[in-house]
Amino acid sequence: MQPKYIESNRKNWNERVPFHMTSELYAIEDFKKGKRELRPFEKELFGHLKGKKVVHLMCHIGLDTISLAKEGAEVTGLDLADDAIVEAKKLAQECKVKVNFVAGNVYEADKILTEKFDIVYLSYGVLCWLNDLTKLFEVVKNLLVPGGRFVLIDDHPFLAMLNKDLQIEHAYFSNNEPERVEPEGTYADRTADIKTESYQWWHNVADIINSVKAAGLTLESFNEYPFGFWPRGCTAVQHCPVRRRSHRQIHATDRADHSERGWDERRPSGSRPG
Ligand SMILES: C[S@@+](CC[C@H](N)C(=O)[O-])C[C@H]1O[C@@H](n2cnc3c(N)ncnc32)[C@H](O)[C@@H]1O
């Protein structure tokens, strides 16, 4: 990826950090009081964490990274935005949790980090910041011990096609050209004064799965969930309930949990998540 895109994204994410630290969405004060931990389906994906070495790539301000450490894992978090890493370190200290936070570009994570990990984790709004998924997954493979596991949770590519009215506005398929995204606040605060544009890439399901294969990883499971993680996903689920009642009941708690955190949709029409 061209350095100018990385640099612009780094600045954009650094600018978001102070707004995220005081946002309702991240609810840092509640987090410090221990009110947020890993979600049940995440715990299921990780399995037993005690004593495991875990690296959380693109960890942002480190909330889920710290939660992993609270489960007994030995955790490293890495993110491009150095301001996010500064806040993550402070937060870990305040929570009295030991985490090794490092600033860096994920494409270089296997050079920056010299150790190997039982689990590599990437989560919630990550693939759209990267143009070359095969390269990303090769880095993941290099970071894993033999037999180690890679856990990736991200938005469904279908979601990126929708505008705020849940109408299809963007193509599902895209070329490898970046989309220049004008700053319009940040998803946690649409009024935030963000000045730097960002660059994003849109990947379809086949691209993701084929890149996992091309990097030499073995796909063990691929899940789709009937609930959302970000404002648009929550709105989509609320307005388009899944058909089978049993499904809705199973996941009712997840959705309530998200809406309680104020994950409503305030993004202007025509823009993608991000
Ligand atoms: C939406 S956040 C991810 C959320 C985070 N995983 C969590 O659980 O809170 C996206 C993060 O990716 C980081 N990022 C973007 N491009 C990156 C890159 N090339 N290398 C490392 N981190 C990157 C941003 O700085 C930002 O913190």
The ligand as an SDF file (V2000), in Angstrom:
LIG
                    3D

 27 29  0  0  0  0  0  0  0  0999 V2000
  -12.3820    0.4330   13.7260 C   0  0  0  0  0  0  0  0  0  0  0  0
  -10.8250    0.3390   14.5040 S   0  0  0  0  0  0  0  0  0  0  0  0
  -10.7190   -1.3240   15.0100 C   0  0  0  0  0  0  0  0  0  0  0  0
  -11.4720   -1.5550   16.2400 C   0  0  0  0  0  0  0  0  0  0  0  0
  -10.7270   -2.3910   17.2650 C   0  0  0  0  0  0  0  0  0  0  0  0
  -10.3200   -3.6580   16.7140 N   0  0  0  0  0  0  0  0  0  0  0  0
  -11.5580   -2.5880   18.4860 C   0  0  0  0  0  0  0  0  0  0  0  0
  -11.8790   -3.7280   18.7940 O   0  0  0  0  0  0  0  0  0  0  0  0
  -11.8830   -1.5880   19.1460 O   0  0  0  0  0  0  0  0  0  0  0  0
   -9.6740    0.3110   13.1660 C   0  0  0  0  0  0  0  0  0  0  0  0
   -8.2430    0.4470   13.6790 C   0  0  0  0  0  0  0  0  0  0  0  0
   -7.3780    0.0370   12.6270 O   0  0  0  0  0  0  0  0  0  0  0  0
   -6.2090    0.8050   12.7340 C   0  0  0  0  0  0  0  0  0  0  0  0
   -5.4780    0.7290   11.4510 N   0  0  0  0  0  0  0  0  0  0  0  0
   -5.8440    1.2140   10.2440 C   0  0  0  0  0  0  0  0  0  0  0  0
   -4.8970    0.9220    9.3080 N   0  0  0  0  0  0  0  0  0  0  0  0
   -3.9300    0.2120    9.9600 C   0  0  0  0  0  0  0  0  0  0  0  0
   -2.6950   -0.3720    9.5570 C   0  0  0  0  0  0  0  0  0  0  0  0
   -2.2670   -0.2870    8.3000 N   0  0  0  0  0  0  0  0  0  0  0  0
   -1.9440   -1.0050   10.4890 N   0  0  0  0  0  0  0  0  0  0  0  0
   -2.3560   -1.0820   11.7930 C   0  0  0  0  0  0  0  0  0  0  0  0
   -3.5190   -0.5550   12.2380 N   0  0  0  0  0  0  0  0  0  0  0  0
   -4.3020    0.0930   11.3280 C   0  0  0  0  0  0  0  0  0  0  0  0
   -6.6950    2.2000   13.0720 C   0  0  0  0  0  0  0  0  0  0  0  0
   -5.6790    3.0030   13.6310 O   0  0  0  0  0  0  0  0  0  0  0  0
   -7.8310    1.8760   14.0410 C   0  0  0  0  0  0  0  0  0  0  0  0
   -7.3940    1.9410   15.3690 O   0  0  0  0  0  0  0  0  0  0  0  0
  1  2  1  0
  2  3  1  0
  2 10  1  0
  3  4  1  0
  4  5  1  0
  5  6  1  0
  5  7  1  0
  7  8  2  0
  7  9  1  0
 10 11  1  0
 11 12  1  0
 11 26  1  0
 12 13  1  0
 13 14  1  0
 13 24  1  0
 14 15  1  0
 14 23  1  0
 15 16  2  0
 16 17  1  0
 17 18  1  0
 17 23  2  0
 18 19  1  0
 18 20  2  0
 20 21  1  0
 21 22  2  0
 22 23  1  0
 24 25  1  0
 24 26  1  0
 26 27  1  0
M  CHG  2   2   1   9  -1
M  END
$$$$
